[in-house]
């Protein structure tokens, strides 16, 4: 009876799964608990928020694309402006004295060739620079000399009012020579004043040294000069160009109203640039500008096209890198 009871008790005891596997002898870990409904929605929201936070990576590509597009529009503007200038320069020159200052506005005459006749006032010459000039691969620094062209009395073809003429490029020594001449003229005028007494008479010993006065018929007359120039406006200097200093005679860029006031002329004085289609190194100074230099820009349309390709290439590269960064990584299955 006792053995029968022990066998029944053993059969009643529940059988448990073995803790260790006979093959691998690893510990069996319990299965994770089921996820709650709130926890299941957190993962997609976090992933979506991460994608939106990476959108600023596309900003550099968008900026590069906008700059490339702006270069296209700028190129079209330059082409139109160059065609406009070429068309104006190909027109026949007009005589300024026939138009007059009230005939047309100066803005409407820009890049038109005009013919002016008069006499240069060398004493009021202005030197703008320094400006470089390259001939046969040799670069030399100098200045643009701007002189007033004043009317000639009794001359039909002469200008009616003084104008400013950019006569062309001159070497550095021209400015030094001009300053010496102006100083010499000032000294001579001062000596003339000292020789005169307060009552209007001259010192007696200066009487015999006086030069005979020339009559109007025998005194030398300056020959009028005919200038063919192009009507231009004031220059727009960059931020690196210093400001003009009229008091010290330092002119770094063309400012027509300021230069006109320095020459005791009205602010709306006409300004032209003397042009010479056959300029060469053998021509005497000043060397006039070439017509082709007036239809040139520092950045030509071909340069804008190169800039466009550069910006678009940069935009494509940066955008590709942004897409690669925002793209979800593939999970590797083990």
Backbone torsions as a table, in degrees:
resi	resn	phi	psi	omega
1	UNK	NA	-41.1	-179.3
2	UNK	-63.6	-41.0	179.4
3	UNK	-66.1	-35.6	178.0
4	UNK	-64.2	-40.5	179.4
5	UNK	-65.9	-38.3	-178.7
6	UNK	-67.7	-39.3	179.1
7	UNK	-66.4	-37.0	177.3
8	UNK	-66.9	-40.0	179.5
9	UNK	-64.1	-39.0	179.3
10	UNK	-65.6	-37.7	179.0
11	UNK	-68.8	-25.6	-179.9
12	UNK	-75.6	-28.2	-176.8
13	UNK	-64.6	128.3	-179.3
14	UNK	-70.1	146.8	-179.7
15	UNK	-91.9	130.0	179.4
16	UNK	-103.8	153.0	177.7
17	UNK	-68.9	146.3	-179.6
18	UNK	-66.8	142.3	-177.9
19	UNK	-73.6	-38.8	-178.0
20	UNK	-107.2	141.2	176.1
21	UNK	-81.4	141.9	-178.8
22	UNK	-70.8	-26.4	-176.9
23	UNK	-86.8	-52.1	-175.0
24	UNK	-102.6	-20.1	-179.2
25	UNK	55.3	41.5	176.5
26	UNK	-100.7	156.8	177.6
27	UNK	-83.1	127.1	178.0
28	UNK	-80.4	119.5	179.9
29	UNK	-86.3	146.1	179.6
30	UNK	-70.6	148.1	178.9
31	UNK	-65.4	143.8	-178.4
32	UNK	-65.6	155.1	179.7
33	UNK	-71.3	152.2	179.9
34	UNK	-64.0	143.0	-179.8
35	UNK	-72.7	149.3	176.3
36	UNK	-81.6	168.3	-176.9
37	UNK	-66.6	-39.2	179.5
38	UNK	-67.5	-39.2	-179.7
39	UNK	-68.0	-29.8	179.1
40	UNK	-67.9	-26.8	-178.6
41	UNK	-88.8	-13.8	-176.8
42	UNK	-70.8	-40.9	-176.6
43	UNK	-61.1	-49.1	177.5
44	UNK	-61.9	-36.4	179.4
45	UNK	-65.9	-41.3	179.1
46	UNK	-64.4	-39.9	178.8
47	UNK	-66.3	-39.1	179.1
48	UNK	-68.2	-38.6	177.4
49	UNK	-65.4	-35.7	178.0
50	UNK	-66.5	-35.6	177.7
51	UNK	-67.6	-42.4	180.0
52	UNK	-66.0	-32.8	179.8
53	UNK	-69.6	-17.3	179.8
54	UNK	-94.3	0.3	179.3
55	UNK	-63.8	-33.3	176.7
56	UNK	-58.4	-14.0	177.0
57	UNK	-65.3	-19.5	-179.6
58	UNK	-87.1	-8.1	-177.1
59	UNK	-64.2	-47.2	177.9
60	UNK	-57.8	-38.9	177.9
61	UNK	-65.2	-37.9	178.5
62	UNK	-67.2	-39.5	178.9
63	UNK	-64.9	-43.6	178.5
64	UNK	-62.8	-38.2	177.8
65	UNK	-65.5	-39.6	179.1
66	UNK	-66.0	-39.7	178.2
67	UNK	-66.4	-37.7	176.1
68	UNK	-64.6	-39.3	177.8
69	UNK	-66.6	-38.2	178.0
70	UNK	-63.6	-36.0	177.9
71	UNK	-63.0	-34.3	177.8
72	UNK	-64.8	-46.9	179.3
73	UNK	-65.0	-39.7	179.3
74	UNK	-64.8	-36.5	177.5
75	UNK	-62.9	-41.9	178.9
76	UNK	-65.1	-37.7	177.6
77	UNK	-64.6	-41.4	179.7
78	UNK	-64.3	-39.8	179.1
79	UNK	-62.2	-43.1	178.8
80	UNK	-64.5	-42.3	-179.7
81	UNK	-66.5	-37.5	177.8
82	UNK	-66.4	-41.3	176.8
83	UNK	-63.6	-37.8	178.7
84	UNK	-64.2	-44.4	-179.8
85	UNK	-65.2	-42.6	179.8
86	UNK	-61.8	-42.0	179.3
87	UNK	-63.8	-38.0	179.4
88	UNK	-70.5	-39.5	-178.4
89	UNK	-71.7	-23.2	178.7
90	UNK	-79.8	-9.3	178.9
91	UNK	-73.1	158.6	178.6
92	UNK	-69.1	142.2	178.0
93	UNK	-63.7	147.6	178.5
94	UNK	-116.2	150.0	179.6
95	UNK	-84.6	128.1	-175.7
96	UNK	-68.7	-34.3	-179.0
97	UNK	-69.0	-22.0	176.9
98	UNK	-79.4	-26.7	178.9
99	UNK	-85.6	-51.7	-178.4
100	UNK	81.3	162.1	-178.4
101	UNK	-66.3	-22.9	-178.7
102	UNK	-98.5	2.2	-178.8
103	UNK	-71.3	-52.3	179.4
104	UNK	-139.2	156.7	176.5
105	UNK	-72.3	151.3	-177.6
106	UNK	-67.0	-29.8	179.1
107	UNK	-65.6	-36.5	-179.9
108	UNK	-75.2	-15.6	-179.6
109	UNK	-97.4	0.8	-176.6
110	UNK	-62.8	137.7	-177.3
111	UNK	69.5	17.6	170.6
112	UNK	-97.6	140.6	176.2
113	UNK	-80.3	133.3	178.8
114	UNK	-129.1	152.5	178.0
115	UNK	-110.3	122.4	-179.1
116	UNK	-127.3	147.1	-179.6
117	UNK	-133.3	135.4	-179.7
118	UNK	176.3	-159.2	-178.3
119	UNK	-125.4	134.3	179.4
120	UNK	-76.7	136.1	174.7
121	UNK	-93.3	93.4	-175.1
122	UNK	-66.7	-25.5	-177.6
123	UNK	-70.1	-18.3	-179.0
124	UNK	-112.5	25.6	-179.2
125	UNK	-68.7	141.0	178.1
126	UNK	-115.8	141.5	-178.1
127	UNK	-115.7	118.0	-177.8
128	UNK	-103.6	125.4	179.2
129	UNK	165.8	-165.1	8.7
130	UNK	-76.3	146.7	177.0
131	UNK	-128.0	137.1	-177.7
132	UNK	-94.7	154.0	178.5
133	UNK	-138.4	130.1	-177.0
134	UNK	-113.3	123.4	177.9
135	UNK	-130.5	120.7	179.0
136	UNK	55.0	39.0	177.9
137	UNK	82.3	-1.1	-179.7
138	UNK	-104.4	123.4	-178.4
139	UNK	-101.3	132.3	-179.6
140	UNK	-133.7	136.8	179.5
141	UNK	-87.1	147.0	179.8
142	UNK	-165.8	-151.0	-177.0
143	UNK	-141.3	159.6	166.1
144	UNK	-94.1	126.6	179.2
145	UNK	-97.5	126.7	-179.7
146	UNK	-117.7	121.4	-176.2
147	UNK	-126.0	147.4	173.0
148	UNK	-72.6	136.3	173.5
149	UNK	-102.5	108.9	-173.9
150	UNK	-97.6	154.9	-178.6
151	UNK	-67.3	156.0	175.8
152	UNK	-104.7	127.2	-177.5
153	UNK	-66.9	132.9	176.5
154	UNK	75.4	13.1	179.8
155	UNK	-107.6	125.1	-176.0
156	UNK	-68.8	-42.4	-176.1
157	UNK	-83.0	3.6	-177.5
158	UNK	-75.1	157.2	177.5
159	UNK	-66.9	150.8	-179.0
160	UNK	-83.1	-31.9	179.1
161	UNK	-132.3	155.2	179.2
162	UNK	-63.7	146.3	176.8
163	UNK	-131.9	164.1	176.9
164	UNK	-100.3	133.1	-177.0
165	UNK	-124.6	124.3	170.6
166	UNK	-83.4	102.6	-172.3
167	UNK	-77.7	-17.1	178.0
168	UNK	128.4	-164.3	-173.9
169	UNK	-92.5	139.6	176.8
170	UNK	-134.2	154.3	177.2
171	UNK	-68.8	172.8	-178.6
172	UNK	-63.3	-36.3	-175.8
173	UNK	-66.6	-18.6	176.9
174	UNK	-64.3	-38.9	179.4
175	UNK	-67.7	-40.8	178.0
176	UNK	-64.4	-40.4	179.2
177	UNK	-65.9	-37.9	179.6
178	UNK	-65.8	-40.4	179.0
179	UNK	-65.9	-37.2	177.7
180	UNK	-65.5	-40.9	179.6
181	UNK	-63.8	-40.1	-179.9
182	UNK	-66.3	-38.6	177.3
183	UNK	-65.5	-39.8	179.4
184	UNK	-64.3	-39.1	179.6
185	UNK	-68.0	-35.7	177.7
186	UNK	-65.9	-40.8	179.0
187	UNK	-64.5	-40.8	179.8
188	UNK	-65.8	-37.8	177.9
189	UNK	-67.7	-37.4	177.9
190	UNK	-65.8	-39.5	179.3
191	UNK	-65.8	-34.7	177.5
192	UNK	-64.8	-38.4	-179.6
193	UNK	-68.7	-36.9	-179.7
194	UNK	-69.1	-28.0	-178.5
195	UNK	-76.0	-12.2	-175.5
196	UNK	-95.6	132.9	177.5
197	UNK	-77.9	162.5	177.6
198	UNK	-60.5	-30.7	-178.5
199	UNK	-84.9	4.9	175.7
200	UNK	98.8	-11.0	-179.8
201	UNK	-92.5	161.8	179.6
202	UNK	-96.0	161.4	176.5
203	UNK	-64.1	145.6	-171.7
204	UNK	-63.3	-34.6	-176.2
205	UNK	-78.9	-11.2	174.6
206	UNK	-85.8	-7.3	-175.1
207	UNK	-67.3	-41.4	-176.3
208	UNK	-76.7	-21.1	-178.6
209	UNK	-88.8	-0.1	-179.7
210	UNK	-69.8	139.0	177.0
211	UNK	-82.1	143.4	179.4
212	UNK	-64.7	136.8	179.6
213	UNK	-73.9	137.6	178.3
214	UNK	-86.6	144.5	176.3
215	UNK	-76.7	169.3	-178.9
216	UNK	-63.5	-29.6	-178.5
217	UNK	-77.9	-30.2	-175.3
218	UNK	-97.9	-14.7	-178.3
219	UNK	-71.1	144.5	-177.7
220	UNK	-67.2	141.1	178.8
221	UNK	-117.3	141.6	178.6
222	UNK	-77.0	137.3	-178.1
223	UNK	-81.5	128.9	177.9
224	UNK	-61.9	147.0	-178.7
225	UNK	-115.5	135.6	176.2
226	UNK	-97.9	124.3	-176.6
227	UNK	-116.4	130.6	172.6
228	UNK	-107.4	111.6	-176.0
229	UNK	-132.4	174.3	-179.7
230	UNK	-114.3	131.1	179.9
231	UNK	-69.6	127.6	-179.6
232	UNK	-131.4	167.7	176.6
233	UNK	-111.8	-173.2	179.7
234	UNK	-69.9	152.5	177.7
235	UNK	-81.8	152.7	175.8
236	UNK	-107.5	99.5	-175.8
237	UNK	-73.9	157.3	175.7
238	UNK	-81.4	176.3	-177.6
239	UNK	-71.1	-14.6	-178.6
240	UNK	-90.0	-7.9	-178.6
241	UNK	-87.4	128.7	179.0
242	UNK	-66.6	164.0	177.9
243	UNK	-77.7	150.3	177.2
244	UNK	-67.9	148.2	178.4
245	UNK	-128.3	88.9	-177.3
246	UNK	-62.9	-28.7	-177.5
247	UNK	-64.1	-40.8	-180.0
248	UNK	-94.9	-0.9	179.6
249	UNK	76.6	23.9	179.0
250	UNK	-96.6	114.3	-180.0
251	UNK	-122.0	116.3	-177.8
252	UNK	-102.6	-19.7	177.4
253	UNK	-152.8	163.8	-175.5
254	UNK	-82.7	117.7	173.4
255	UNK	-126.5	100.4	-169.8
256	UNK	-60.3	-51.2	-180.0
257	UNK	-59.1	-41.0	-179.3
258	UNK	-66.7	-42.2	179.3
259	UNK	-68.4	-36.8	178.7
260	UNK	-63.9	-41.8	177.5
261	UNK	-65.8	-34.7	177.7
262	UNK	-65.8	-27.3	178.2
263	UNK	-97.1	12.5	-179.5
264	UNK	60.3	42.0	178.6
265	UNK	-119.9	162.4	177.2
266	UNK	-62.9	155.1	-177.6
267	UNK	-67.3	-25.7	-179.2
268	UNK	-95.0	30.1	179.8
269	UNK	-66.6	142.7	178.2
270	UNK	-68.5	139.1	177.7
271	UNK	-125.8	125.4	179.4
272	UNK	-128.1	158.5	176.2
273	UNK	-114.6	120.9	179.3
274	UNK	-64.9	132.2	-177.2
275	UNK	-121.1	150.3	178.5
276	UNK	-145.2	113.4	-176.7
277	UNK	-73.1	-17.6	-178.7
278	UNK	-116.4	46.9	-179.2
279	UNK	-71.7	138.5	178.1
280	UNK	-147.3	169.5	-178.4
281	UNK	-68.4	-19.9	-178.4
282	UNK	-80.8	-13.2	-179.6
283	UNK	-67.0	144.4	177.5
284	UNK	-68.7	156.4	177.1
285	UNK	-77.4	148.3	-2.6
286	UNK	-73.2	151.3	179.5
287	UNK	-93.9	113.6	-179.1
288	UNK	-64.6	162.0	178.3
289	UNK	-72.8	153.9	173.0
290	UNK	-85.2	148.5	180.0
291	UNK	-63.6	-35.7	-178.3
292	UNK	-65.3	-24.4	179.0
293	UNK	-69.8	-19.7	179.9
294	UNK	-81.2	-13.4	180.0
295	UNK	-113.1	31.1	178.1
296	UNK	-119.3	145.4	173.4
297	UNK	-118.6	158.0	174.3
298	UNK	-65.2	-30.3	175.4
299	UNK	-121.1	108.0	-178.0
300	UNK	-85.9	166.7	180.0
301	UNK	-56.0	-35.5	178.4
302	UNK	-64.4	-34.2	177.0
303	UNK	-66.6	-38.7	177.1
304	UNK	-63.5	-36.6	177.7
305	UNK	-64.9	-40.5	177.3
306	UNK	-64.8	-40.3	177.6
307	UNK	-64.1	-37.1	179.2
308	UNK	-62.0	-46.7	178.9
309	UNK	-62.7	-36.6	180.0
310	UNK	-66.6	-46.3	-178.6
311	UNK	-67.5	-40.2	178.7
312	UNK	-66.1	-38.3	177.1
313	UNK	-64.6	-42.0	177.9
314	UNK	-64.7	-39.6	178.5
315	UNK	-63.9	-42.2	179.5
316	UNK	-63.8	-42.2	-178.9
317	UNK	-66.0	-45.0	-178.5
318	UNK	-67.5	-39.3	178.8
319	UNK	-66.5	-39.2	177.2
320	UNK	-62.1	-41.4	178.1
321	UNK	-65.3	-36.8	178.2
322	UNK	-66.6	-41.5	177.3
323	UNK	-63.1	-39.4	179.5
324	UNK	-67.0	-32.7	179.8
325	UNK	-75.3	-36.6	-176.6
326	UNK	-84.3	-16.8	-179.1
327	UNK	-68.2	133.0	-178.4
328	UNK	-67.5	141.3	-180.0
329	UNK	-79.6	143.2	178.5
330	UNK	-76.5	134.9	179.1
331	UNK	-80.2	132.2	-179.8
332	UNK	-85.9	123.3	179.4
333	UNK	-86.7	132.3	179.7
334	UNK	-101.3	NA	NA
